[in-house]
């Protein structure tokens, strides 16, 4: 039987991962991810999961252990944040280029310096081009659902890539809310066992993994890896539909559109701030503004066509980034969305916003202000070199 | 939607109290979310936790700036923090205090209902420790009626055991609710 409970984001992640029955779990604790490791260890002690738990001494080891486990044909899970992810970078890259469908939750935490531990996706966005699939979610239900879907996407024979489910530290990891937990039988029906065919360590059939490889062959590997990322665009949509049919919830697939259809301007958001943004959209709609919201879910592969379909023909859009692109004087997603628009959509004026760094609250008032600025941009043009910073008074 | 802010010190169960309120709301078929401001444990330091309750899914994951209710789990917090900040018109104030009338407090004019309880004393008598969250949840339920005591007690029993249910019952009985006209 499916059941309803009140779960924080880390509990939702731990339960979601458990329902996928991973064979091997290896994780090293770091704020704000730590409770995931504690919950999973408790599940193991209580006999609720039969995964092998590997007590590792660092994130570097965690990903290395999972690399071995995945090569041996196991379904695997880990989770990390920020500095832990940074320490993991070397095996992180190898996991994707070896095409291992590892699932890792990233509890997004701002990067140093100055020292910080509050929320923000700077950690995972900075390494968005290490070959993994990256999906960013809005609430705890979506965390749980996507943990299960993650395995289906990653293990698809046309994909075979590792995947990150990313959610904001504290705003989701430590927030408790209503979550529906699907029955184990339903999840088993949705998610068949992992049977690797492309790469598997088997003493009876020895194979060389990762030998020194010439550029000629390496280019072939990269060509196929990029193609697999593009295949994932289709698979993410299919898996979302399949999950909706069987378990009853869709989260929009590649993107979530909110009141976009008849909108003349759009605010683009990602992650936990999107709820406050939807409230602001409703308030502005009451005042007569035809504003819509586009929530980015999938950052890798970047759904450029899908995004441009939504934004094409609008008078103006704005992107609210909870991160920075140091070299562009904007957020990262602003540049990504604009690239998509120039490729597919034509020249729609756009306003870059940055807010919520280091866990700062992005309030409804910030979005009301941002929407005003987007309409000013539509009327008077935009100087896109001038990022608007959404700050709080002290 | 009702918004609640809880003030306590690390170790009093301020964060758990918020989660228990959300649990009660959800078990009644409604919605809620709750999260702490600091997000990690710091025993003895001021802690703030936020709760939202409603009969539809709750979208904002922000901090609460204009609460319909403020709950203070430890009197000393009031010396360090402006617990009254942003209280909405017709709001509810739930105080752990040794005082039995409101003259001692500089209560803002927007407050309509005040609940007073000596939660520390009840907790010491019932639990032997000054952990006030389960006692003051009863005061909150009595003053607001926003959630069902049955579900609060269910969760308290699951998490902390029967002694804390006793603390809840005693808290409910001894809470003085004052309506300001």
Boltz contact constraints between the chains, C-beta under 6 A:
constraints:
  - contact:
      token1: [A, 6]
      token2: [B, 22]
      max_distance: 6.0
  - contact:
      token1: [A, 6]
      token2: [B, 23]
      max_distance: 6.0
  - contact:
      token1: [A, 6]
      token2: [B, 26]
      max_distance: 6.0
  - contact:
      token1: [A, 31]
      token2: [B, 40]
      max_distance: 6.0
  - contact:
      token1: [A, 170]
      token2: [B, 39]
      max_distance: 6.0
  - contact:
      token1: [A, 171]
      token2: [B, 61]
      max_distance: 6.0
  - contact:
      token1: [A, 174]
      token2: [B, 35]
      max_distance: 6.0
  - contact:
      token1: [A, 174]
      token2: [B, 36]
      max_distance: 6.0
  - contact:
      token1: [A, 174]
      token2: [B, 39]
      max_distance: 6.0
  - contact:
      token1: [A, 175]
      token2: [B, 33]
      max_distance: 6.0
  - contact:
      token1: [A, 175]
      token2: [B, 35]
      max_distance: 6.0
  - contact:
      token1: [A, 175]
      token2: [B, 61]
      max_distance: 6.0
  - contact:
      token1: [A, 176]
      token2: [B, 19]
      max_distance: 6.0
  - contact:
      token1: [A, 176]
      token2: [B, 22]
      max_distance: 6.0
  - contact:
      token1: [A, 176]
      token2: [B, 34]
      max_distance: 6.0
  - contact:
      token1: [A, 177]
      token2: [B, 33]
      max_distance: 6.0
  - contact:
      token1: [A, 178]
      token2: [B, 26]
      max_distance: 6.0
  - contact:
      token1: [A, 178]
      token2: [B, 31]
      max_distance: 6.0
  - contact:
      token1: [A, 272]
      token2: [B, 61]
      max_distance: 6.0
  - contact:
      token1: [A, 275]
      token2: [B, 59]
      max_distance: 6.0
  - contact:
      token1: [A, 275]
      token2: [B, 60]
      max_distance: 6.0
  - contact:
      token1: [A, 275]
      token2: [B, 61]
      max_distance: 6.0
  - contact:
      token1: [A, 276]
      token2: [B, 60]
      max_distance: 6.0
  - contact:
      token1: [A, 276]
      token2: [B, 62]
      max_distance: 6.0
  - contact:
      token1: [A, 278]
      token2: [B, 59]
      max_distance: 6.0
  - contact:
      token1: [A, 279]
      token2: [B, 59]
      max_distance: 6.0
  - contact:
      token1: [A, 279]
      token2: [B, 60]
      max_distance: 6.0
  - contact:
      token1: [A, 361]
      token2: [B, 62]
      max_distance: 6.0
  - contact:
      token1: [A, 361]
      token2: [B, 63]
      max_distance: 6.0
  - contact:
      token1: [A, 363]
      token2: [B, 62]
      max_distance: 6.0
